[in-house]
């Protein structure tokens, strides 16, 4: 997804200012803190090896330019570039996205993209909750998040992660730590045709959902930030389309839905279209 850090940090930031809405005390009884939990649900069934298709390329300097739209109306561009992380091994990369509708700091996500002989490939988001150096209790539970894997699980199947536990910080001033619940799920939809970069291509389609809930130790209501997206990956090129749903905080839209589709690309030295 586009920068798990953004979605999760927004919710975590609520702990620093007392959560969404009224940050004053509440007479409601405190809810039971989220119990410790770390659990993946992994699909069963025959996997699909797509190594030869190379749908998740990570080559230093790869750049894709996307046309961006909201509610069907073109409103800018988004440029996505992959760079080898400075002073790191060849498996650590920065994925930088520059959105013309959001001037300011680029959106940078660090990945560990690794080919594992005899097993396949996996792309892990490093520090997906942006908790390193800020909330060590959270970071130690989720230092990385496996976003994409090869071989692919059966079409129509969902893999998911649920993590709960103490945040390790006091947000509401009562001297007690808050707790959190983080969930991630990905459904692989299979391959489908897509007209992109000058031709019809068979692309792998994924549906992704992420959410973060902070539970306060006082009687204030839980605060939840969540986001969804549809992603499409073309052989030899990688991400060529993304449809991001609304990002919401406690039911209120904080980042409206938008779509993007590749206009041009240079991947592993090959120019498209």
PyMOL commands that set and color helices and strands:
alter all, ss='L'
color gray80, all
select helices_A, chain A and resi 4-16+51-53+136-141
alter helices_A, ss='H'
color red, helices_A
select strands_A, chain A and resi 37-41+63-70+73-84+92-99+107-116+120-126+144-150+158-166+179-196+199-215+223-234+238-244+247-249+252-255+258-267+270-272
alter strands_A, ss='S'
color yellow, strands_A
deselect
rebuild
show_as cartoon
